[in-house]
Amino acid sequence: MKKYDLIVVGGGPSGYAAAMRAMDFKKHTLLVERNTLGGAGVNNGALSSKTWWEISRETSILNKHLARFNMKSPEVNFSEIKAEVASAVDYRTSMLKMHMEKLNDSHYSDLLHYKKGSAKLLTNHEVEIATENGKEVVYGEYIVLATGSRPRMLDHIPIDEKVIITSDGIESLDHFPESMVILGAGVIGCEFATIFSGFKKTKVHLIDKGDHVLPFEDNDIVEVVEKNLELNDVLIHRNSQLIRMDIVEGRVEYELEYTDGRKEVFNVEKALVSVGRVPNWENLWDKDVNIELNNRGIEDDDTQTSVSNIYAAGDITADIALVNVGELEGRYAVERIFGKPERKLIYENISTIMFLNPEVAGVGLNEKQAKEKGISYKVATLDYGCIPRAIAKRNIQGFIKMLVTNDDEMKILGMRVVGNHASSAIQAVALLISMDKGIKELAECVHPHPSITEGIQECVRMLLGKSLFKPDVLQGMNSCRTCETNGDYKNIVF
């Protein structure tokens, strides 16, 4: 029986990162993946969907510029766009494979081993691997489980990945549907609504059981997102409950009941079910391996499962299901096993981005979360119209909003940026949150000009009482307020 210091099950973002980190510790590592390196994060998840989004955004911008010169928009070729998305995915997976192959030809060759196959834990240390050549059992001193997740299915909806699809079925489409309903108004649902409506080839319906999309976000952010969806002719079914969804003569028929008691039936060409993801843990271990589960996945304590030598990372756990979080957890698990992390894994400074129209980037708390926690805070908001870079790009839709503690230290609680280049404005603030720092470090930092990050500096200066544009003078373009634990706002007067 072959023995390894570490066996990593799953070659997605979490597992790949864990295997690479183990090599830094000079540990003999086996990486097992049953499908394709990169996992859902590359093949039918983050990379593929964001490539769709980029092309949709570019198409929308092109059409906008052509309209300015009274020029006709070119026909959008679905096959070419689909091929471009596939090319992006292939580029990334090929790079991962090439990296593995070159590692095998380098001085790392004795450390890293890779097998394509399905793994099952027979005991706390013994793993059975089934490949096309048969089965074998190997021994691992430590094991990291990183098998990811898959789209959640609903028993009462006949998902066939042809007419009614999940995000996994997007690649099965061979044309732009003339109409599509999306069930789920969270991040993924809104992203795909943005993508398909952006091409101007598909009438998109979006089912929202609440009174607005993105129920976890602040109202000012939601208002911008909803406005742009509806400008792109997206029909948002607010306050609606899906009664049924069926395939009728090759199309989708669905019935909604609204909170006012009305019922309505709709007919569209395709449906996309986007109601979250579930972890891939089925048949991953034998009954004698006592790994504890909760209602969201594997129960873990700082990546360690209830079995002391077995760790878990990424979507298979109950933590945040994001590629960057999965990579962080995979690396951290290995550091816990073979080293000593400099600090405990924290999630408060995790940067996120929603690929909508416009982009929405965030880190830390938003106002809704701060109120739920009963935190008194100060908040500065700056409209994109005050930022020279946004003006130069001829797109001033958006704003920057920064939350800090309502005291003299003014430690950063969180930030949201809505608009062009939103993601580029987040990371410095994320670092300050992780360092538990206040805002003074940002006040006199010299930002490149013109840049969106200059808006962050102006928010900081507003909070410190030395802004270029004085709060509330420009009629809603900027503001600086306090919010008490009872939710009452009060303008800050310096």
Secondary structure, DSSP 8 states (H G I E B T S, - for coil): --EEEEEEE--SHHHHHHHHHHHHTT--EEEEESS-TTHHHHHSSHHHHHHHHHHHHHHHHHHHHHHHTT-------HHHHHHHHHHHHHHHHHHHHHHHHHHHTSTTTTTEEEEESEEEESSSSEEEEEETTEEEEEEEEEEEE---EEE---TTS---SSSEE-GGGGGG--S--SEEEEE--SHHHHHHHHHHHHTTS-EEEEE-SSSSSSTTS-HHHHHHHHHHHHHTT-EEETTEEEEEEEEETTEEEEEEEETTS-EEEEEESEEEE-S-EEE--TTSB-TTS---EETTEE--BTTB-SSTTEEE-GGGBSS---HHHHHHHHHHHHHHHHS--SS----TT-EEEE-SSS-EEEEE--HHHHHHTT--EEEEEEEGGG-HHHHHTT----EEEEEEESSSS-BEEEEEEESTTGGGGSHHHHHHHHTT-BSHHHHT----SS-TTHHHHHHHHHHHT--SS-TTTTTTSEEEEEE-TTS-EEE---
